[in-house]
């Protein structure tokens, strides 16, 4: 292909019809000009017929490279319409929507303190063990790799119940100018 890169289409056809040899090499092998012209005409007809399928193949290759998708794995983590306490999830009705994400780390035995979420909040435990103590009774325990949606307007405390640091990702679906969580005064 590199040899043909600087040649004209006619020269490429000639070389294709003569096994990659140019006219001079073919003539040097004892073939006459008429035989070379005949071979070139046949090659031109083959190339003309093949031009459309070749273009379709090339176009298909370009599309598959440009629009092709990389292979990847997708593992469902959580699909729910309720919170971990059974409340139906309801998104805030606002023209000023805001998403906030926090990475939270609690050392062994450390707690967040009593608080409540005012907007839908998705939580994914990255490392360690998390225990949620609900005011009025009940607890929920989560390990690394588990996710849940917090209850709305329910006072609770979250703590690291393990011997190693606990890390989580919290995503709040809130509203500009309004707090995502409330802590008692």
Secondary structure, DSSP 8 states (H G I E B T S, - for coil): -TTTTTS-HHHHHHHHHTTT--HHHHHHTT--HHHHHHHHHHHHHHHHHHHHHHHHHHHHHHHHHHH-------------SB-TTS-B------SSEEEEEEEEEE-TT-B--SEEESSEEEEEEEESEEEEEETTS-EEEEETT-EEE--BS--EEEEE-SSS-EEEEEEEEEETTS-SEEE--
